[in-house]
Amino acid sequence: MSTFGGTPTNGFVGAFLTPLVGLATGATGDTNRKTFTVGATQFPYGSFINAAISFVLLAGALYFLVVLPINKLHERLAPHHDVQAPKRDCPECLSPVPAQARRCASCTVPLPAVPAQAGEITQRAG
């Protein structure tokens, strides 16, 4: 069996990227087998470096090859239009409220009625 794992990503990381990390840090040999010992316990930090690099490569590939194209397709087929209702200021607390509101959401003061514009039909329940 190969020393670089079973997936092409693990093979690429083990064969090319881990030795480059070893060169950058001044280590020689296979950094996949590097460990440090605390007490009687060995910590294989080389395996962790390989796994972290593999994870970053796979996450980047998935993001650029799957997520970005799906988001662009979704935006093209169903664009989001942010329509804002007209606003006015509350005379009591000066916070913005929708123009058709009857009461301020912040201070609960009743607001004066807005005169109906031409072509607008107002309905009241009751």
All heavy atoms as an XYZ file, in Angstrom:
924
protein
N       0.832     -1.183      0.000
C       0.000      0.000      0.000
C       0.877      1.247      0.000
O       1.952      1.297      0.574
C      -0.907      0.000      1.228
C      -1.843      1.168      1.239
S      -3.031      0.977      2.566
C      -3.555      2.642      2.668
N       0.383      2.304     -0.604
C       1.112      3.566     -0.697
C       1.165      4.266      0.655
O       0.291      4.106      1.490
C       0.399      4.463     -1.723
O       0.841      5.784     -1.620
N       2.194      5.058      0.862
C       2.311      5.805      2.121
C       1.525      7.107      2.086
O       1.481      7.822      3.079
C       3.791      6.136      2.406
O       4.293      6.924      1.332
C       4.600      4.882      2.590
N       0.869      7.409      0.964
C       0.190      8.686      0.828
C      -1.328      8.587      0.916
O      -2.043      9.463      0.484
C       0.570      9.354     -0.499
C       2.028      9.649     -0.588
C       2.782      9.146     -1.619
C       2.658     10.416      0.378
C       4.132      9.408     -1.696
C       4.001     10.687      0.307
C       4.743     10.191     -0.738
N      -1.864      7.530      1.462
C      -3.306      7.442      1.655
C      -4.020      6.991      0.404
O      -3.423      6.687     -0.620
N      -5.344      6.944      0.494
C      -6.130      6.381     -0.583
C      -6.736      7.383     -1.541
O      -7.109      7.022     -2.638
N      -6.853      8.642     -1.164
C      -7.502      9.595     -2.060
C      -6.458     10.396     -2.822
O      -5.323     10.560     -2.356
C      -8.404     10.568     -1.264
O      -7.584     11.371     -0.424
C      -9.417      9.818     -0.432
N      -6.830     10.901     -3.969
C      -5.880     11.727     -4.725
C      -5.446     12.978     -3.954
O      -4.298     13.394     -4.062
C      -6.660     12.120     -5.980
C      -7.705     11.085     -6.114
C      -8.046     10.638     -4.728
N      -6.344     13.543     -3.151
C      -5.976     14.723     -2.370
C      -4.909     14.379     -1.343
O      -3.917     15.098     -1.195
C      -7.205     15.306     -1.654
O      -8.212     15.560     -2.614
C      -6.866     16.579     -0.927
N      -5.088     13.263     -0.634
C      -4.083     12.848      0.344
C      -2.753     12.536     -0.342
O      -1.682     12.830      0.191
C      -4.564     11.642      1.131
C      -5.665     11.991      2.103
O      -5.837     13.141      2.468
N      -6.427     10.992      2.504
N      -2.822     11.927     -1.521
C      -1.603     11.638     -2.270
C      -0.881     12.899     -2.691
O       0.342     13.004     -2.562
N      -1.636     13.885     -3.174
C      -1.037     15.153     -3.580
C      -0.406     15.867     -2.386
O       0.714     16.368     -2.461
C      -2.094     16.043     -4.242
C      -1.599     17.416     -4.599
C      -0.731     17.599     -5.653
C      -2.011     18.520     -3.865
C      -0.277     18.859     -5.981
C      -1.550     19.788     -4.184
C      -0.679     19.950     -5.252
N      -1.136     15.897     -1.284
C      -0.624     16.565     -0.081
C       0.615     15.849      0.429
O       1.626     16.475      0.751
C      -1.714     16.642      1.012
C      -1.137     17.082      2.346
C      -2.825     17.587      0.588
N       0.562     14.505      0.491
C       1.698     13.745      1.009
C       2.915     13.810      0.114
O       4.053     13.830      0.588
N       2.699     13.839     -1.207
C       3.831     13.791     -2.132
C       4.430     15.164     -2.415
O       5.638     15.272     -2.637
C       3.393     13.152     -3.446
N       3.596     16.222     -2.422
C       4.106     17.526     -2.849
C       4.053     18.604     -1.768
O       5.017     19.314     -1.551
C       3.331     18.011     -4.087
C       3.553     17.159     -5.284
C       2.599     16.270     -5.715
C       4.743     17.232     -5.993
C       2.813     15.464     -6.816
C       4.963     16.445     -7.100
C       3.994     15.551     -7.516
N       2.920     18.747     -1.129
C       2.778     19.877     -0.210
C       3.473     19.669      1.131
O       4.071     20.595      1.676
C       1.295     20.198      0.002
C       0.562     20.684     -1.248
C      -0.877     21.002     -0.934
C       1.248     21.886     -1.848
N       3.387     18.465      1.687
C       4.043     18.223      2.970
C       5.562     18.384      2.870
O       6.163     18.986      3.772
C       3.667     16.837      3.514
O       2.243     16.753      3.585
C       4.237     16.620      4.891
N       6.226     17.891      1.814
C       7.663     18.169      1.706
C       7.973     19.666      1.592
O       8.983     20.132      2.118
C       8.092     17.417      0.443
C       7.112     16.306      0.330
C       5.820     16.877      0.824
N       7.090     20.424      0.932
C       7.298     21.874      0.856
C       7.170     22.520      2.230
O       7.925     23.429      2.572
C       6.310     22.503     -0.127
C       6.538     22.172     -1.599
C       5.421     22.756     -2.451
C       7.890     22.677     -2.056
N       6.220     22.034      3.030
C       6.096     22.520      4.407
C       7.352     22.158      5.186
O       7.869     22.958      5.972
C       4.827     21.947      5.085
C       4.807     22.249      6.574
C       3.570     22.492      4.419
N       7.880     20.963      4.960
C       9.111     20.550      5.619
C      10.288     21.427      5.232
O      11.107     21.791      6.080
N      10.384     21.780      3.951
C      11.452     22.681      3.520
C      11.308     24.059      4.156
O      12.295     24.681      4.558
C      11.454     22.807      2.000
C      12.041     21.644      1.217
C      11.848     21.857     -0.283
C      13.518     21.511      1.529
N      10.074     24.545      4.236
C       9.838     25.872      4.800
C      10.154     25.919      6.287
O      10.619     26.937      6.795
C       8.382     26.290      4.561
N       9.949     24.817      6.985
C      10.205     24.796      8.432
C      11.595     24.279      8.774
O      11.958     24.252      9.943
C       9.155     23.925      9.148
O       9.223     22.588      8.645
C       7.770     24.481      8.973
N      12.341     23.847      7.777
C      13.694     23.364      8.029
C      13.750     21.898      8.394
O      14.810     21.381      8.723
N      12.627     21.190      8.337
C      12.613     19.759      8.640
C      13.064     18.992      7.402
O      12.912     19.436      6.278
C      11.212     19.319      9.052
N      13.625     17.819      7.619
C      14.025     16.975      6.505
C      13.322     15.642      6.627
O      12.929     15.226      7.718
C      15.552     16.739      6.512
O      15.921     16.161      7.757
C      16.298     18.033      6.284
N      13.136     14.984      5.500
C      12.488     13.677      5.510
C      10.968     13.805      5.419
O      10.428     14.835      5.033
N      10.292     12.735      5.798
C       8.839     12.656      5.710
C       8.223     13.344      6.926
O       8.259     12.820      8.033
C       8.408     11.187      5.643
C       6.922     11.033      5.402
O       6.246     12.042      5.123
O       6.434      9.890      5.483
N       7.646     14.527      6.714
C       7.047     15.252      7.845
C       5.747     14.612      8.308
O       5.233     14.968      9.365
C       6.779     16.720      7.479
O       5.949     16.773      6.329
C       8.073     17.462      7.225
N       5.203     13.676      7.535
C       3.991     12.971      7.936
C       4.244     12.144      9.200
O       3.342     11.922      9.995
C       3.497     12.072      6.806
C       2.121     11.490      7.101
O       1.312     12.098      7.769
N       1.881     10.298      6.583
N       5.454     11.711      9.392
C       5.788     10.864     10.543
C       6.418     11.642     11.693
O       6.905     11.053     12.645
C       6.727      9.755     10.092
C       6.061      8.850      9.093
C       6.915      7.702      8.701
N       6.200      6.951      7.681
C       6.774      6.121      6.856
N       8.068      5.924      6.929
N       6.058      5.486      5.958
N       6.427     12.954     11.604
C       7.022     13.770     12.665
C       6.133     13.745     13.897
O       4.905     13.819     13.797
C       7.209     15.222     12.208
C       8.168     15.384     11.071
C       9.577     15.084     11.529
C      10.536     15.337     10.380
N      11.889     15.026     10.716
N       6.731     13.638     15.047
C       5.994     13.609     16.311
C       6.772     14.406     17.352
O       7.946     14.704     17.176
C       5.812     12.177     16.837
O       7.088     11.603     17.088
C       5.025     11.311     15.868
N       6.077     14.756     18.413
C       6.765     15.249     19.599
C       6.203     14.496     20.787
O       5.089     13.982     20.752
C       6.643     16.774     19.765
C       5.264     17.271     20.063
C       4.821     17.397     21.377
C       4.409     17.652     19.039
C       3.552     17.874     21.651
C       3.142     18.124     19.309
C       2.711     18.235     20.616
N       6.994     14.393     21.832
C       6.625     13.574     22.976
C       6.487     14.447     24.217
O       7.336     15.285     24.506
C       7.693     12.497     23.230
O       7.864     11.739     22.024
C       7.287     11.562     24.346
N       5.381     14.243     24.920
C       5.159     14.885     26.210
C       4.925     13.759     27.202
O       3.949     13.015     27.082
C       3.945     15.839     26.176
C       3.677     16.409     27.558
C       4.153     16.951     25.166
N       5.820     13.629     28.138
C       5.729     12.506     29.063
C       5.984     11.219     28.301
O       7.002     11.045     27.647
N       5.021     10.309     28.347
C       5.144      9.050     27.615
C       4.234      9.019     26.396
O       4.096      7.992     25.744
C       4.799      7.885     28.540
N       3.612     10.163     26.068
C       2.652     10.204     24.962
C       3.272     10.892     23.761
O       3.871     11.956     23.879
C       1.384     10.972     25.383
O       0.873     10.387     26.577
C       0.335     10.913     24.309
N       3.105     10.254     22.583
C       3.580     10.843     21.339
C       2.420     11.529     20.621
O       1.315     10.988     20.552
C       4.170      9.775     20.429
C       5.550      9.347     20.817
C       6.190      8.516     19.715
O       5.504      7.952     18.884
N       7.511      8.463     19.734
N       2.687     12.721     20.101
C       1.696     13.480     19.340
C       2.162     13.580     17.897
O       3.169     14.236     17.615
C       1.530     14.879     19.933
C       0.926     14.879     21.307
C       1.742     14.863     22.437
C      -0.438     14.883     21.467
C       1.189     14.856     23.700
C      -0.996     14.884     22.729
C      -0.188     14.873     23.842
N       1.432     12.944     16.949
C       1.847     12.966     15.538
C       1.387     14.243     14.836
O       0.372     14.279     14.153
C       1.162     11.727     14.960
C      -0.055     11.549     15.799
C       0.305     12.046     17.167
N       2.135     15.309     14.997
C       1.724     16.577     14.384
C       1.875     16.566     12.872
O       1.202     17.317     12.176
C       2.486     17.756     15.003
C       3.959     17.832     14.675
C       4.397     18.513     13.552
C       4.906     17.242     15.495
C       5.740     18.596     13.252
C       6.248     17.320     15.205
C       6.661     17.999     14.077
O       7.988     18.085     13.777
N       2.723     15.722     12.326
C       2.860     15.623     10.871
C       1.578     15.133     10.218
O       1.165     15.634      9.176
N       0.921     14.152     10.845
C      -0.358     13.662     10.317
C      -1.415     14.754     10.375
O      -2.245     14.888      9.473
C      -0.842     12.456     11.117
O       0.069     11.397     10.988
N      -1.383     15.543     11.449
C      -2.342     16.640     11.569
C      -2.121     17.682     10.478
O      -3.073     18.183      9.886
C      -2.240     17.301     12.947
C      -3.095     18.525     13.060
C      -4.464     18.416     13.187
C      -2.527     19.793     13.010
C      -5.259     19.536     13.274
C      -3.311     20.911     13.090
C      -4.685     20.794     13.229
N      -0.865     18.004     10.190
C      -0.567     18.972      9.127
C      -1.082     18.457      7.790
O      -1.696     19.197      7.023
C       0.946     19.277      9.082
C       1.352     20.066     10.324
C       1.318     20.046      7.823
C       2.839     20.259     10.461
N      -0.858     17.165      7.507
C      -1.370     16.580      6.261
C      -2.893     16.658      6.203
O      -3.466     17.010      5.178
C      -0.925     15.129      6.127
C       0.449     14.998      5.539
O       1.062     15.986      5.151
N       0.947     13.781      5.484
N      -3.554     16.308      7.294
C      -5.015     16.338      7.318
C      -5.545     17.762      7.169
O      -6.535     17.996      6.464
C      -5.532     15.714      8.611
N      -4.888     18.729      7.802
C      -5.331     20.119      7.698
C      -5.178     20.643      6.271
O      -6.075     21.316      5.751
C      -4.549     20.991      8.683
N      -4.059     20.337      5.636
C      -3.849     20.779      4.255
C      -4.869     20.112      3.330
O      -5.448     20.764      2.448
C      -2.400     20.494      3.803
C      -1.426     21.369      4.590
C      -2.239     20.738      2.307
C       0.030     21.026      4.359
N      -5.133     18.822      3.529
C      -6.135     18.126      2.709
C      -7.512     18.747      2.893
O      -8.258     18.936      1.933
C      -6.193     16.646      3.079
O      -4.997     16.004      2.746
N      -7.855     19.070      4.142
C      -9.150     19.678      4.413
C      -9.294     21.031      3.716
O     -10.310     21.317      3.095
C      -9.359     19.851      5.922
C     -10.606     20.592      6.258
C     -11.833     19.968      6.187
C     -10.550     21.922      6.638
C     -12.993     20.657      6.490
C     -11.700     22.619      6.942
C     -12.931     21.983      6.867
N      -8.269     21.857      3.795
C      -8.325     23.179      3.171
C      -8.439     23.047      1.655
O      -9.208     23.771      1.007
C      -7.094     24.019      3.580
C      -6.975     25.281      2.747
C      -7.177     24.369      5.051
N      -7.689     22.110      1.061
C      -7.785     21.905     -0.386
C      -9.180     21.445     -0.806
O      -9.754     21.950     -1.773
C      -6.743     20.893     -0.850
C      -5.311     21.384     -0.938
C      -4.393     20.242     -1.318
C      -5.199     22.503     -1.949
N      -9.734     20.469     -0.075
C     -11.077     19.987     -0.422
C     -12.137     21.053     -0.191
O     -13.061     21.212     -1.007
C     -11.407     18.735      0.383
C     -10.750     17.461     -0.101
C     -11.021     16.314      0.861
C     -11.239     17.107     -1.487
N     -12.026     21.796      0.898
C     -13.002     22.855      1.167
C     -12.939     23.930      0.086
O     -13.981     24.403     -0.391
C     -12.755     23.467      2.541
N     -11.739     24.316     -0.318
C     -11.604     25.306     -1.381
C     -12.149     24.809     -2.704
O     -12.835     25.535     -3.424
N     -11.864     23.555     -3.035
C     -12.376     22.988     -4.288
C     -13.903     22.931     -4.272
O     -14.557     23.295     -5.257
C     -11.793     21.599     -4.511
N     -14.481     22.470     -3.169
C     -15.946     22.424     -3.087
C     -16.553     23.815     -3.188
O     -17.570     24.019     -3.852
C     -16.393     21.760     -1.785
C     -16.293     20.250     -1.747
C     -16.629     19.727     -0.365
C     -17.234     19.639     -2.775
N     -15.946     24.778     -2.532
C     -16.488     26.133     -2.558
C     -16.451     26.701     -3.974
O     -17.454     27.215     -4.467
C     -15.700     27.037     -1.603
C     -16.226     28.440     -1.579
C     -17.398     28.735     -0.917
C     -15.552     29.471     -2.229
C     -17.899     30.024     -0.899
C     -16.034     30.761     -2.216
C     -17.209     31.031     -1.548
O     -17.702     32.301     -1.545
N     -15.296     26.614     -4.641
C     -15.159     27.227     -5.956
C     -15.822     26.423     -7.068
O     -16.210     26.994     -8.088
C     -13.688     27.473     -6.288
C     -13.119     28.620     -5.513
C     -12.210     28.399     -4.499
C     -13.509     29.918     -5.772
C     -11.684     29.450     -3.772
C     -13.002     30.982     -5.053
C     -12.082     30.745     -4.044
N     -15.956     25.120     -6.903
C     -16.538     24.303     -7.971
C     -18.018     23.995     -7.765
O     -18.685     23.598     -8.713
C     -15.755     22.991     -8.112
C     -14.293     23.147     -8.529
C     -13.605     21.796     -8.544
C     -14.183     23.835     -9.875
N     -18.539     24.168     -6.544
C     -19.943     23.848     -6.292
C     -20.705     25.058     -5.763
O     -21.707     25.473     -6.354
C     -20.072     22.664     -5.295
C     -21.522     22.403     -4.954
C     -19.426     21.411     -5.868
N     -20.250     25.649     -4.674
C     -21.032     26.695     -4.009
C     -21.137     27.957     -4.865
O     -22.246     28.483     -5.059
C     -20.426     27.015     -2.625
C     -21.133     28.180     -1.980
C     -20.504     25.797     -1.725
N     -20.038     28.479     -5.360
C     -20.099     29.702     -6.170
C     -20.961     29.536     -7.424
O     -21.803     30.399     -7.698
C     -18.688     30.165     -6.544
C     -17.920     30.917     -5.472
C     -16.556     31.324     -5.989
C     -18.678     32.120     -4.988
N     -20.800     28.459     -8.216
C     -21.674     28.321     -9.383
C     -23.159     28.192     -9.020
O     -24.013     28.759     -9.705
C     -21.172     27.044    -10.072
C     -19.769     26.912     -9.646
C     -19.726     27.453     -8.250
N     -23.474     27.488     -7.942
C     -24.876     27.354     -7.532
C     -25.427     28.709     -7.100
O     -26.560     29.067     -7.447
C     -25.024     26.321     -6.388
C     -24.661     24.932     -6.884
C     -26.408     26.337     -5.783
C     -25.621     24.349     -7.894
N     -24.647     29.493     -6.367
C     -25.101     30.823     -5.952
C     -25.318     31.741     -7.145
O     -26.290     32.496     -7.190
C     -24.111     31.455     -4.985
C     -24.206     30.860     -3.605
O     -25.177     30.190     -3.272
N     -23.190     31.103     -2.795
N     -24.414     31.692     -8.129
C     -24.583     32.518     -9.332
C     -25.802     32.087    -10.124
O     -26.555     32.928    -10.633
C     -23.329     32.453    -10.198
C     -22.173     33.223     -9.621
C     -20.955     33.152    -10.504
C     -19.792     33.882     -9.858
N     -18.589     33.828    -10.680
N     -26.024     30.791    -10.229
C     -27.204     30.290    -10.929
C     -28.476     30.694    -10.204
O     -29.451     31.129    -10.833
C     -27.121     28.763    -11.048
C     -28.275     28.077    -11.769
C     -28.287     28.485    -13.237
C     -28.160     26.573    -11.631
N     -28.475     30.581     -8.893
C     -29.648     30.970     -8.114
C     -29.936     32.467     -8.259
O     -31.086     32.877     -8.401
C     -29.435     30.624     -6.640
C     -30.559     31.037     -5.759
N     -31.799     30.436     -5.819
C     -30.648     32.001     -4.816
C     -32.591     31.026     -4.939
N     -31.917     31.987     -4.320
N     -28.898     33.284     -8.245
C     -29.081     34.726     -8.385
C     -29.602     35.077     -9.779
O     -30.413     35.978     -9.926
C     -27.752     35.443     -8.122
C     -27.852     36.949     -8.114
C     -28.697     37.496     -6.981
O     -28.727     36.884     -5.898
O     -29.328     38.549     -7.186
N     -29.158     34.340    -10.781
C     -29.618     34.608    -12.135
C     -31.079     34.201    -12.325
O     -31.850     34.901    -12.977
C     -28.754     33.855    -13.143
C     -29.128     34.188    -14.585
C     -28.323     33.424    -15.588
N     -26.887     33.616    -15.359
C     -25.963     32.873    -15.913
N     -26.298     31.871    -16.692
N     -24.692     33.096    -15.678
N     -31.480     33.073    -11.731
C     -32.843     32.583    -11.923
C     -33.851     33.234    -10.997
O     -35.014     33.373    -11.359
C     -32.871     31.062    -11.734
C     -32.055     30.258    -12.749
C     -32.132     28.781    -12.431
C     -32.555     30.527    -14.163
N     -33.435     33.601     -9.803
C     -34.360     34.207     -8.841
C     -33.673     35.369     -8.141
O     -33.260     35.268     -6.996
C     -34.813     33.170     -7.821
N     -33.537     36.512     -8.829
C     -32.855     37.636     -8.201
C     -33.663     38.178     -7.017
O     -34.888     38.172     -7.026
C     -32.739     38.668     -9.317
C     -33.783     38.305    -10.294
C     -33.995     36.819    -10.173
N     -32.962     38.624     -6.020
C     -33.588     39.162     -4.823
C     -33.695     40.671     -4.975
O     -32.694     41.358     -5.112
C     -32.746     38.815     -3.586
C     -33.245     39.441     -2.332
N     -34.403     39.042     -1.737
C     -32.761     40.441     -1.570
C     -34.602     39.773     -0.652
N     -33.604     40.630     -0.539
N     -34.908     41.163     -4.950
C     -35.130     42.600     -5.026
C     -35.595     43.073     -3.667
O     -36.646     42.678     -3.176
C     -36.187     42.937     -6.082
C     -35.787     42.521     -7.458
N     -34.782     43.143     -8.161
C     -36.223     41.533     -8.256
C     -34.647     42.566     -9.334
N     -35.499     41.574     -9.417
N     -34.798     43.913     -3.063
C     -35.121     44.429     -1.738
C     -35.972     45.682     -1.904
O     -35.467     46.754     -2.210
C     -33.843     44.745     -0.973
C     -34.103     45.042      0.484
O     -35.209     44.727      0.949
O     -33.198     45.571      1.143
N     -37.280     45.525     -1.721
C     -38.205     46.638     -1.849
C     -38.473     47.175     -0.456
O     -38.933     46.456      0.416
C     -39.520     46.183     -2.525
C     -40.491     47.333     -2.621
C     -39.228     45.594     -3.879
N     -38.193     48.436     -0.268
C     -38.406     49.050      1.027
C     -39.680     49.885      0.990
O     -39.931     50.616      0.040
C     -37.219     49.941      1.380
C     -35.946     49.174      1.547
C     -35.326     49.449      2.895
O     -35.678     50.404      3.540
N     -34.436     48.587      3.295
N     -40.473     49.739      2.039
C     -41.676     50.544      2.167
C     -41.267     51.979      2.489
O     -40.258     52.207      3.146
C     -42.563     49.991      3.278
N     -42.042     52.963      2.028
C     -41.713     54.342      2.377
C     -41.769     54.533      3.893
O     -42.598     53.946      4.572
C     -42.774     55.173      1.674
C     -43.762     54.225      1.112
C     -43.210     52.850      1.200
N     -40.893     55.348      4.405
C     -40.793     55.543      5.851
C     -41.039     57.009      6.194
O     -40.870     57.900      5.373
C     -39.402     55.139      6.340
C     -39.038     53.723      6.020
C     -38.723     52.991      7.265
C     -38.269     51.593      6.899
N     -38.839     50.595      7.662
N     -41.408     57.224      7.450
C     -41.515     58.571      8.002
C     -40.987     58.506      9.431
O     -40.846     57.429     10.000
C     -42.953     59.081      7.961
C     -43.911     58.265      8.794
C     -45.306     58.825      8.707
N     -46.247     57.926      9.363
C     -47.395     58.277      9.848
N     -47.785     59.532      9.731
N     -48.189     57.412     10.420
N     -40.699     59.656     10.007
C     -40.163     59.696     11.362
C     -41.292     59.836     12.373
O     -42.268     60.553     12.148
C     -39.188     60.860     11.529
C     -37.897     60.632     10.774
O     -37.573     59.459     10.530
O     -37.222     61.618     10.437
N     -41.121     59.160     13.490
C     -42.056     59.283     14.604
C     -41.872     60.675     15.211
O     -40.741     61.089     15.483
C     -41.784     58.200     15.641
S     -42.732     58.399     17.162
N     -42.961     61.435     15.446
C     -42.793     62.774     16.010
C     -42.304     62.753     17.461
O     -41.742     63.736     17.940
C     -44.194     63.381     15.922
C     -45.113     62.232     15.815
C     -44.358     61.132     15.162
N     -42.450     61.638     18.149
C     -42.070     61.559     19.561
C     -40.615     61.128     19.742
O     -39.848     61.787     20.423
C     -43.011     60.573     20.262
C     -43.057     60.682     21.749
C     -43.646     61.999     22.248
O     -44.519     62.577     21.595
O     -43.185     62.428     23.305
N     -40.230     59.997     19.130
C     -38.877     59.459     19.362
C     -37.971     59.580     18.139
O     -36.806     59.209     18.201
C     -38.962     57.997     19.793
S     -39.558     56.888     18.509
N     -38.491     60.051     17.020
C     -37.748     60.284     15.779
C     -37.179     59.016     15.150
O     -36.265     59.073     14.348
C     -36.632     61.309     15.984
C     -37.098     62.686     16.457
C     -35.901     63.585     16.699
C     -38.056     63.308     15.468
N     -37.721     57.847     15.505
C     -37.274     56.618     14.862
C     -38.069     56.420     13.574
O     -39.228     56.819     13.477
C     -37.468     55.417     15.795
O     -38.833     55.230     16.065
N     -37.447     55.817     12.554
C     -38.171     55.603     11.292
C     -39.233     54.506     11.446
O     -38.978     53.462     12.034
C     -37.083     55.195     10.309
C     -35.956     54.712     11.154
C     -36.060     55.386     12.472
N     -40.419     54.779     10.929
C     -41.523     53.820     10.933
C     -42.121     53.795      9.536
O     -42.004     54.751      8.785
C     -42.608     54.198     11.972
C     -42.080     54.085     13.380
C     -43.146     55.572     11.733
N     -42.770     52.687      9.147
C     -43.427     52.658      7.836
C     -44.463     53.780      7.729
O     -45.108     54.149      8.707
C     -44.089     51.283      7.796
C     -43.292     50.453      8.741
C     -42.848     51.390      9.816
N     -44.598     54.319      6.527
C     -45.485     55.466      6.331
C     -46.934     55.145      6.669
O     -47.668     56.008      7.135
C     -45.375     55.960      4.887
N     -47.375     53.916      6.477
C     -48.765     53.553      6.740
C     -49.013     53.088      8.174
O     -50.126     52.715      8.514
C     -49.210     52.458      5.760
C     -49.167     52.888      4.308
C     -50.092     54.065      4.023
O     -51.194     54.140      4.561
N     -49.627     54.983      3.197
N     -47.988     53.114      9.030
C     -48.142     52.636     10.400
C     -49.043     53.573     11.194
O     -49.052     54.786     10.989
C     -46.779     52.529     11.078
N     -49.805     52.998     12.116
C     -50.691     53.787     12.969
C     -50.062     54.042     14.332
O     -50.513     54.912     15.066
C     -52.013     53.053     13.164
C     -52.791     52.938     11.881
C     -54.144     52.351     12.154
N     -54.813     52.103     10.887
C     -55.644     51.131     10.675
N     -55.926     50.293     11.636
N     -56.208     50.985      9.503
N     -49.042     53.237     14.687
C     -48.395     53.354     15.983
C     -46.892     53.127     15.798
O     -46.474     52.333     14.973
C     -48.961     52.275     16.917
C     -49.033     52.694     18.344
C     -49.766     51.636     19.156
N     -51.119     51.963     19.497
C     -51.467     52.767     20.482
N     -50.541     53.352     21.202
N     -52.708     53.010     20.750
N     -46.101     53.847     16.556
C     -44.644     53.691     16.489
C     -44.261     52.376     17.155
O     -44.719     52.074     18.255
C     -43.957     54.863     17.181
S     -42.164     54.703     17.231
N     -43.376     51.604     16.503
C     -42.939     50.329     17.062
C     -41.979     50.521     18.229
O     -41.868     49.659     19.083
C     -42.269     49.490     15.979
N     -41.296     51.650     18.293
C     -40.323     51.874     19.356
C     -40.956     52.416     20.629
O     -40.713     51.921     21.715
C     -39.246     52.845     18.885
O     -38.570     52.306     17.782
N     -41.768     53.478     20.486
C     -42.305     54.126     21.682
C     -43.816     53.940     21.835
O     -44.397     54.423     22.802
C     -41.956     55.609     21.679
S     -42.727     56.535     20.348
N     -44.464     53.296     20.912
C     -45.906     52.962     20.892
C     -46.818     54.182     20.937
O     -47.966     54.086     21.328
C     -46.279     51.988     22.033
O     -46.148     52.650     23.285
C     -45.436     50.732     21.978
N     -46.332     55.323     20.509
C     -47.170     56.521     20.436
C     -48.048     56.419     19.196
O     -47.571     56.047     18.118
C     -46.275     57.778     20.370
C     -47.072     59.018     20.028
C     -45.531     57.955     21.661
N     -49.343     56.741     19.304
C     -50.178     56.770     18.093
C     -49.662     57.832     17.120
O     -49.297     58.938     17.525
C     -51.568     57.133     18.618
C     -51.524     56.852     20.081
C     -50.108     57.011     20.515
N     -49.611     57.472     15.862
C     -49.103     58.375     14.834
C     -50.264     59.052     14.124
O     -51.336     58.461     13.966
C     -48.252     57.598     13.825
C     -47.015     56.916     14.398
C     -46.376     56.040     13.330
C     -46.030     57.952     14.892
N     -50.070     60.275     13.668
C     -51.130     60.941     12.907
C     -51.364     60.204     11.593
O     -50.450     59.615     11.020
C     -50.594     62.355     12.686
C     -49.135     62.276     12.930
C     -48.902     61.125     13.844
N     -52.599     60.245     11.135
C     -52.957     59.552      9.891
C     -52.274     60.216      8.709
O     -52.068     61.425      8.685
C     -54.463     59.559      9.701
N     -51.924     59.401      7.725
C     -51.315     59.898      6.503
C     -52.433     60.102      5.495
O     -53.242     59.192      5.260
C     -50.280     58.884      5.961
C     -49.718     59.349      4.637
C     -49.187     58.661      6.961
N     -52.525     61.285      4.872
C     -53.584     61.486      3.876
C     -53.387     60.548      2.685
O     -52.267     60.304      2.249
C     -53.433     62.947      3.464
C     -52.080     63.366      3.935
C     -51.688     62.447      5.042
N     -54.493     59.988      2.194
C     -54.435     59.069      1.052
C     -54.032     59.834     -0.193
O     -54.485     60.956     -0.429
C     -55.785     58.402      0.855
N     -53.154     59.223     -0.996
C     -52.704     59.849     -2.231
C     -53.682     59.508     -3.347
O     -54.497     58.607     -3.233
C     -51.307     59.371     -2.578
C     -50.276     59.796     -1.552
C     -48.895     59.283     -1.896
O     -48.715     58.594     -2.889
N     -47.923     59.610     -1.065
N     -53.585     60.216     -4.438
C     -54.481     59.996     -5.572
C     -54.313     58.580     -6.102
O     -53.211     58.100     -6.291
C     -54.178     61.013     -6.682
N     -55.420     57.893     -6.314
C     -55.390     56.549     -6.853
C     -55.204     55.485     -5.801
O     -55.168     54.310     -6.112
N     -55.095     55.852     -4.550
C     -54.893     54.893     -3.468
C     -56.201     54.676     -2.745
O     -56.901     55.609     -2.383
C     -53.834     55.464     -2.508
C     -53.224     54.432     -1.611
C     -52.119     55.056     -0.781
O     -51.067     55.390     -1.350
O     -52.340     55.187      0.428
N     -56.541     53.433     -2.533
C     -57.787     53.086     -1.848
C     -57.434     52.588     -0.470
O     -56.604     51.700     -0.311
C     -58.572     52.010     -2.616
C     -58.916     52.520     -4.015
C     -59.819     51.591     -1.847
C     -59.520     51.448     -4.890
N     -58.037     53.170      0.552
C     -57.783     52.715      1.911
C     -58.975     51.950      2.435
O     -60.119     52.335      2.182
C     -57.494     53.901      2.854
O     -58.599     54.795      2.811
C     -56.225     54.639      2.426
N     -58.717     50.860      3.074
C     -59.775     50.039      3.657
C     -59.541     49.957      5.127
O     -58.436     49.824      5.600
C     -59.755     48.640      3.060
C     -60.024     48.607      1.582
C     -59.953     47.178      1.053
O     -59.629     46.257      1.770
N     -60.283     47.007     -0.205
N     -60.615     50.022      5.871
C     -60.544     49.883      7.312
C     -61.386     48.696      7.726
O     -62.491     48.511      7.241
C     -61.049     51.138      8.010
C     -60.194     52.337      7.682
C     -60.053     53.137      8.900
N     -59.108     54.201      8.596
C     -58.534     54.884      9.504
N     -58.784     54.634     10.757
N     -57.678     55.818      9.198
N     -60.858     47.915      8.637
C     -61.614     46.780      9.158
C     -62.621     47.308     10.178
O     -62.330     48.178     10.974
C     -60.687     45.777      9.829
N     -63.794     46.739     10.172
C     -64.720     47.159     11.213
C     -65.945     47.635     10.643
O     -66.937     47.969     10.944
